[in-house]
Each structure stands twice: as C-alpha cells, then as structure tokens.
C-alpha cells in the first residue's frame, strides 16, 4: 500500500501547477504595464501549457518540475512589475550592485530547463549521458539567443516605454550577451545538479 509520502509525491506536479495558476492570476491584477505584461507572459503561458499538455505522455521528475517552475514564477513577477522595475533593491544593496539584477537571475533560471532536457533524452534512450548533457546546454544557448533576437525585434517594432521596458537593458550595451551568459551558466549548473543527484546514470551507454 503506497505511503502518504508516495501519494504526495505522485500528486506534486498537480499541486505545483495549481499554486502557479493562483500566483499567475494574482500577478495579472493591475500590472505596471498591461502591454509589457502580455509580451512577457506569452512565453510563460506557452511553456506552462506545454508542460501540462505533455504530462500524460511524459512525466518529468519532481526535481525537474521544481526547477522549471523557478523560471515560471520568476518571469511572472517580472511581467507584473517589468523586469527593470521589480522591487529588488535589497539584493542590489546587499551585494553593492548599481543595476537591478532581477532579470539576470531570471535568465539564469532559464538554464534549469537543461535538467528536464537531459532527463527526457536519457529516459527516452535517444542518446548517451555525455551527448544528452551537451545537448541540454546547447539547447538552452539556442533558446537564449532566439529570445534576445525576439526582444530586439519587439523593442524596435513597439518602441517607446513599452519597448524599453520589455528590452530591460537598463542602459547596458552588453545586456544581451550577459543575459545569454547567465542562461548558459544556469544550464551548466543544471547539468551539475543532474549528475550530482543521479550518479548511477553515468553508467548508461
């Protein structure tokens, strides 16, 4: 007979999804800019919907869902306030930063999806552990580059305050490159977390 812990573990994705939906709706109330809110949350809606739709065919581990949820929650907050406007001064003061780095942490959390990518590739037996790890990092790097292009395109087309708020560069000419580096470092961290928590998989062919 399954234990209470086992039952809770099995239902974990449902509880996590429910908590996120409530949080998402709350953050959708009177955002700083409704225009920016839509632009920032379209990717969130797509990713969340993809995870929900894919659940019957492939259930990620609870660790993978937890890591992927970090970006969903973080990006939703950024969509409410705009990333440059999130009240994150305490963090900046603690480390002596002049810039609001809320968006940098958000980009770092994008890299956590490498964990799920590796998990999917190995459980589907599509490749070995080394190639899965490499693909996980490269996939995140590709997504990071594509998103920076989308940000640039939106800022040019939209212009004005909404365009600048969505771009979120805060006057840094190297913002796009630093964001992509943050994504990549997050992916490398996710690879380390994966193999640190599942050393037995290193023996997979």
C-alpha positions as CSV (number, residue, x, y, z in Angstrom):
1,X,0.0,0.0,0.0
2,X,1.5,3.3,-1.0
3,X,2.6,5.6,1.8
4,X,1.3,9.2,2.3
5,X,4.6,10.5,1.1
6,X,4.4,8.4,-2.1
7,X,0.9,9.8,-2.7
8,X,2.0,13.3,-2.2
9,X,5.0,12.8,-4.5
10,X,2.7,11.5,-7.2
11,X,0.4,14.5,-6.9
12,X,3.2,17.0,-6.6
13,X,3.0,18.3,-10.2
14,X,-0.7,19.0,-9.8
15,X,-0.2,20.9,-6.6
16,X,2.7,22.9,-8.1
17,X,0.6,23.7,-11.2
18,X,-2.4,24.8,-9.0
19,X,-0.1,27.1,-6.9
20,X,1.4,28.6,-10.0
21,X,-2.1,29.3,-11.6
22,X,-3.2,31.1,-8.5
23,X,0.1,33.1,-8.4
24,X,-0.2,33.9,-12.2
25,X,-3.7,35.2,-11.8
26,X,-2.7,37.3,-8.8
27,X,0.3,38.8,-10.7
28,X,-2.1,39.6,-13.6
29,X,-4.0,42.1,-11.5
30,X,-3.1,45.7,-12.3
31,X,0.4,45.2,-13.6
32,X,2.7,48.2,-14.2
33,X,2.1,47.9,-17.9
34,X,-0.6,45.6,-19.4
35,X,1.2,45.8,-22.7
36,X,4.5,44.6,-21.2
37,X,2.6,42.1,-19.1
38,X,1.3,40.4,-22.3
39,X,4.7,40.5,-24.0
40,X,6.4,38.9,-21.0
41,X,3.8,36.3,-20.2
42,X,3.2,34.9,-23.6
43,X,6.3,32.7,-23.2
44,X,5.2,31.7,-19.7
45,X,1.8,30.7,-21.0
46,X,3.3,28.6,-23.8
47,X,5.8,26.8,-21.6
48,X,3.2,26.1,-18.8
49,X,0.7,24.9,-21.4
50,X,3.4,22.7,-23.0
51,X,4.2,21.1,-19.6
52,X,0.5,20.5,-18.8
53,X,-0.3,19.0,-22.3
54,X,2.8,16.8,-22.3
55,X,2.2,15.3,-18.8
56,X,0.1,12.3,-19.9
57,X,2.8,11.2,-22.3
58,X,5.9,12.1,-20.3
59,X,6.1,12.9,-16.6
60,X,9.3,14.6,-15.6
61,X,10.7,14.0,-12.1
62,X,9.5,16.3,-9.2
63,X,13.0,17.8,-9.2
64,X,12.7,18.7,-12.9
65,X,9.3,20.3,-12.4
66,X,10.6,22.2,-9.4
67,X,13.5,23.6,-11.3
68,X,11.3,24.5,-14.3
69,X,8.8,26.2,-12.0
70,X,11.5,28.6,-10.8
71,X,11.6,30.4,-14.1
72,X,7.8,30.4,-14.4
73,X,7.3,32.1,-11.1
74,X,10.3,34.4,-11.6
75,X,9.2,35.5,-15.0
76,X,5.7,36.1,-13.9
77,X,6.9,38.5,-11.3
78,X,9.0,40.3,-13.9
79,X,5.9,40.6,-16.1
80,X,3.9,42.2,-13.4
81,X,6.5,44.9,-12.4
82,X,8.6,44.9,-15.7
83,X,12.0,43.4,-15.0
84,X,13.8,46.6,-14.5
85,X,11.1,47.8,-12.1
86,X,10.9,44.8,-9.8
87,X,11.5,46.0,-6.2
88,X,14.8,44.2,-5.8
89,X,16.8,46.9,-4.1
90,X,17.6,44.8,-1.1
91,X,19.5,42.4,-3.3
92,X,21.4,45.2,-5.0
93,X,22.3,46.8,-1.7
94,X,23.4,43.5,-0.2
95,X,26.0,42.9,-3.0
96,X,26.8,46.5,-3.9
97,X,25.2,46.4,-7.3
98,X,24.1,49.6,-9.1
99,X,21.9,47.6,-11.6
100,X,18.7,45.7,-10.8
101,X,19.8,42.1,-11.5
102,X,16.3,40.5,-11.2
103,X,16.4,39.8,-14.9
104,X,19.8,38.2,-14.8
105,X,18.6,35.7,-12.2
106,X,15.6,35.1,-14.4
107,X,17.9,34.2,-17.3
108,X,20.0,32.0,-15.0
109,X,16.8,30.1,-14.1
110,X,16.1,29.5,-17.8
111,X,19.1,27.3,-17.8
112,X,17.4,25.0,-15.3
113,X,15.4,23.6,-18.2
114,X,18.6,21.7,-19.2
115,X,17.8,19.3,-16.3
116,X,14.5,18.3,-17.9
117,X,16.0,18.1,-21.4
118,X,18.7,15.7,-20.1
119,X,16.1,13.7,-18.2
120,X,13.9,13.4,-21.3
121,X,16.7,12.4,-23.6
122,X,18.0,9.7,-21.3
123,X,14.7,8.2,-20.3
124,X,13.7,8.0,-24.0
125,X,17.1,6.5,-24.7
126,X,17.7,8.9,-27.5
127,X,21.4,9.3,-26.7
128,X,24.0,8.7,-24.1
129,X,24.7,10.8,-21.0
130,X,27.6,12.9,-22.4
131,X,25.6,13.8,-25.6
132,X,22.5,14.5,-23.5
133,X,24.4,16.9,-21.2
134,X,25.9,18.7,-24.2
135,X,22.6,18.9,-26.0
136,X,20.9,20.3,-22.9
137,X,23.4,23.2,-22.6
138,X,23.4,23.9,-26.4
139,X,19.6,23.8,-26.5
140,X,19.4,26.5,-23.7
141,X,22.0,28.6,-25.5
142,X,20.0,28.4,-28.7
143,X,16.8,29.4,-26.8
144,X,18.7,32.3,-25.1
145,X,19.9,33.6,-28.5
146,X,16.5,33.4,-30.0
147,X,14.9,35.2,-27.1
148,X,17.4,38.1,-27.4
149,X,16.5,38.4,-31.0
150,X,12.8,38.5,-30.2
151,X,13.4,41.2,-27.5
152,X,15.3,43.3,-30.0
153,X,12.6,42.9,-32.6
154,X,9.8,43.8,-30.2
155,X,11.7,46.8,-28.9
156,X,12.2,48.1,-32.5
157,X,8.7,47.5,-33.6
158,X,6.9,48.6,-30.4
159,X,9.3,51.4,-29.4
160,X,8.5,53.9,-26.6
161,X,8.3,53.0,-23.0
162,X,6.9,49.5,-23.6
163,X,9.7,48.6,-25.9
164,X,12.4,49.7,-23.5
165,X,10.7,48.0,-20.6
166,X,10.5,44.7,-22.5
167,X,14.1,45.0,-23.5
168,X,15.2,45.7,-20.0
169,X,18.8,46.6,-20.8
170,X,18.9,49.4,-18.2
171,X,21.5,51.2,-20.4
172,X,23.9,48.3,-20.6
173,X,25.1,47.9,-24.2
174,X,26.3,44.3,-23.4
175,X,23.0,43.3,-21.8
176,X,22.1,40.7,-24.5
177,X,25.5,39.0,-24.2
178,X,25.4,39.0,-20.4
179,X,21.8,37.6,-20.5
180,X,22.9,34.7,-22.8
181,X,25.9,34.0,-20.5
182,X,23.5,33.9,-17.5
183,X,21.3,31.4,-19.4
184,X,24.4,29.2,-20.2
185,X,25.7,29.3,-16.6
186,X,22.3,28.2,-15.4
187,X,22.3,25.3,-17.9
188,X,25.8,24.2,-16.7
189,X,24.6,24.4,-13.1
190,X,21.6,22.2,-14.0
191,X,23.9,19.7,-15.6
192,X,25.9,19.6,-12.4
193,X,22.7,19.2,-10.3
194,X,21.5,16.3,-12.6
195,X,24.7,14.3,-12.3
196,X,25.1,15.1,-8.7
197,X,21.7,13.8,-7.8
198,X,21.8,10.8,-10.2
199,X,25.4,9.5,-10.3
200,X,24.2,6.0,-11.3
201,X,23.1,7.3,-14.7
202,X,26.7,7.9,-15.6
203,X,26.9,4.1,-16.4
204,X,24.3,4.4,-19.1
205,X,25.6,3.6,-22.6
